[in-house]
Amino acid sequence: MSLTEMMNLRTRFEQITEEFKLDSYGSDIYSLKHFVENGHRSNSLRNDFREAMEIAEAIITEYENVRDDCKNSEWTG
């Protein structure tokens, strides 16, 4: 996923969830993980909840893949 695609997904996630009931708002990795684990509690019937969940899961997956690639890289010694 390109940086532009990632930033567009983060922006879309923030737009969708701005009216949701959440403990923290934003699209940093910790907020996304919290949303995946707890976002359904007061938000599962809201418009675009499923899209927000799919975006959060996609960003987390990409983050973990890149992190794993960096760990396995020759550059990290």
Contacts in CASP RR format, 6 or more apart in sequence:
PFRMAT RR
TARGET T0000
AUTHOR 0000-0000-0000
METHOD contacts of the structure
MODEL  1
MSLTEMMNLRTRFEQITEEFKLDSYGSDIYSLKHFVENGHRSNSLRNDFR
EAMEIAEAIITEYENVRDDCKNSEWTG
1 58 0 8 1.000
1 62 0 8 1.000
6 59 0 8 1.000
6 62 0 8 1.000
9 55 0 8 1.000
9 58 0 8 1.000
9 59 0 8 1.000
10 27 0 8 1.000
10 59 0 8 1.000
11 27 0 8 1.000
12 51 0 8 1.000
12 55 0 8 1.000
13 26 0 8 1.000
13 27 0 8 1.000
13 32 0 8 1.000
13 52 0 8 1.000
13 55 0 8 1.000
13 56 0 8 1.000
13 59 0 8 1.000
14 25 0 8 1.000
14 26 0 8 1.000
14 27 0 8 1.000
16 48 0 8 1.000
16 51 0 8 1.000
16 52 0 8 1.000
16 55 0 8 1.000
17 25 0 8 1.000
17 26 0 8 1.000
17 35 0 8 1.000
17 43 0 8 1.000
17 52 0 8 1.000
18 25 0 8 1.000
19 46 0 8 1.000
20 39 0 8 1.000
20 42 0 8 1.000
20 43 0 8 1.000
20 46 0 8 1.000
20 49 0 8 1.000
20 52 0 8 1.000
21 41 0 8 1.000
21 42 0 8 1.000
21 43 0 8 1.000
22 31 0 8 1.000
22 34 0 8 1.000
22 35 0 8 1.000
22 39 0 8 1.000
22 43 0 8 1.000
23 34 0 8 1.000
23 38 0 8 1.000
24 30 0 8 1.000
24 31 0 8 1.000
24 34 0 8 1.000
25 31 0 8 1.000
27 59 0 8 1.000
29 59 0 8 1.000
29 60 0 8 1.000
29 63 0 8 1.000
32 56 0 8 1.000
32 59 0 8 1.000
32 60 0 8 1.000
33 56 0 8 1.000
33 60 0 8 1.000
35 52 0 8 1.000
35 53 0 8 1.000
35 56 0 8 1.000
36 53 0 8 1.000
36 56 0 8 1.000
36 57 0 8 1.000
36 60 0 8 1.000
39 53 0 8 1.000
40 49 0 8 1.000
40 53 0 8 1.000
43 49 0 8 1.000
43 52 0 8 1.000
70 76 0 8 1.000
END
